[in-house]
Amino acid sequence: MSDIDITGTLERILGGLDRIAAIVRFRKNDGWSLFRSDETWVYHTATDEPERTCDICLEFARDYDFDGEKVRTEFPAREVIEPTVTRPNVHEDPQYHWLRGRCRCTIIFDDHVQTLTSRLADEMREVL
């Protein structure tokens, strides 16, 4: 994370620190919405039984990574398993209605700590 400089009078510095603390408290409680353009999500096919992986999933895996907005549009039936892991549920998308069985693939939020740290630093700079 890059440095955040607060300069000026003591009053201005204290005001800036108060605004930064408010942002940190807010983000601690509310976090951020997922699937934004600054995120990188990596598509993983299930590897335990490769012969069961359908051609559609293999094609998505060849594309490998997606920004968050593309995940939102490409996988409308997605299911968030945990904040950094999503099941694309390609087989539940009406566009691929002929597929049968639950999709076993996942999309993983790559380098999420760095992405969220950068977001927080940008928000802190904006209030100064």
SULMO-V242762 format. One record per pair of residues at least 4 apart in sequence whose ideal C-beta (glycine too) atoms are under 6 Angstrom apart, sorted by sequence separation. I is the first residue (numbers start at 1). J is the second residue. D is the distance in whole Angstrom. If there is no record, write none. Layout:
i=(I	I)
j=(J	J)
d=(D	D)
//
This chain:
i=(8	26	53	66	70	71	81	111	53	66	80	81	90	6	45	78	79	91	6	78	79	78	45	77	91	75	90	89	77	45	77	43	88	43	87	88	85	86	42	85	40	41	84	84	39	37	41	36	37	35	57	56	35	35	56	54	57	46	46	45	44	43	41	42	41	42	40	39	38	23	23	20	19	16	1	1	4	4	6)
j=(12	30	57	70	74	75	85	115	58	71	86	87	96	13	53	86	87	99	16	88	89	89	57	89	103	88	103	103	92	61	93	60	105	61	106	107	106	107	65	108	65	66	109	112	68	67	71	68	69	68	90	90	71	72	96	99	105	104	105	105	106	107	107	108	109	110	110	115	115	123	124	124	127	128	117	121	124	125	128)
d=(3	6	5	4	5	6	5	6	6	5	5	6	6	5	5	5	5	4	4	5	6	6	5	4	4	4	5	5	4	5	5	5	6	5	6	5	6	5	5	6	5	5	4	5	3	5	5	5	5	4	6	6	5	4	6	6	5	4	6	5	5	5	5	5	6	5	4	6	6	5	6	5	4	5	5	5	5	6	6)
//
